[in-house]
Amino acid sequence: MEALSHLNPKARETIQKFSEEMRSVFGKNIISILLYGSAVGDNFDPERSDINFLIVFSKIDMDILRKYTGVSGKWQKKKVATPLILTEDYILNSADVFPIEFLELKENHVLLYGKNILKDLTVDLENLKLQVEEQLKGKLLHLRGGFLDSGERKGYLERLLTSSLIAFVPIFRNVLRLMEKGVPVSRGTLFRDFCSEVGLDERPFFRVWDIKGGKTKLIKEEVIELFGEYLSQIERLVEKVDSLILKGKVR
């Protein structure tokens, strides 16, 4: 399969076999199968990363759902995440509600089979602005609430930080889009370029990234200190982006 030639060799066989089995199980009801997420780019880690698929159906009913549950266990063992299953109508009628998600899919996917519905999908930038603001403010509240719930447990805080950073990746990318800046594919480059453009300290983001990658070990007090530094940068980001959006300077 030519579309797989540039992908991580350790994921390639799983991707191809999954695509083939989906076509065999669901037949003509499948409009397209797309690969998205870390497996598409340079951030894929065979030991840690899941493999993500979008499957577009002509219709979705209980029969479709039950057919997938019949094969799901096998693919979970191979680190295939539960696929995102949508209909073509749902995609075309939902870009206004989920502009971040559909822009990320549109710009970070590989078509494995069928019609590329994402190719000509358009997103209204006004809708994107609103979702960026909502997501930023919501995730800031989640961070604060998570700390209150943590009991200052080291492992809990580390998981909160690393999951938060991954959740911020598509938001960072779309803030850069709204600023009409280039959007790096590599997460390391993204953190550096984003912080430079917006005026944030990149160091807390890279320290959290090192925790996620197992490159650094911190004691409890160091994690709490890092949490404070990270939270401070997110608070600054909310203030800056909110101001830019309200003044119409983000285009």
Salt bridges, closest charged atoms under 4 A:
GLU13 OE2 - LYS17 NZ 2.73
GLU21 OE1 - LYS74 NZ 2.56
ASP45 OD2 - ARG48 NE 3.77
ASP50 OD1 - LYS79 NZ 3.72
ASP61 OD2 - LYS59 NZ 3.75
ASP63 OD2 - LYS67 NZ 3.71
GLU88 OE2 - LYS115 NZ 2.69
GLU104 OE1 - ARG173 NE 2.91
GLU104 OE2 - ARG177 NH1 3.06
GLU107 OE1 - ARG177 NH2 2.63
GLU126 OE2 - LYS129 NZ 3.06
GLU133 OE2 - LYS137 NZ 2.97
GLU158 OE2 - LYS154 NZ 3.24
GLU180 OE1 - ARG251 NH2 3.19
ASP193 OD1 - ARG192 NE 3.78
GLU197 OE1 - LYS181 NZ 3.77
ASP201 OD2 - ARG203 NH2 2.83
GLU229 OE1 - ARG207 NH1 3.50
GLU235 OE2 - ARG144 NH2 3.17
ASP242 OD1 - LYS137 NZ 3.41
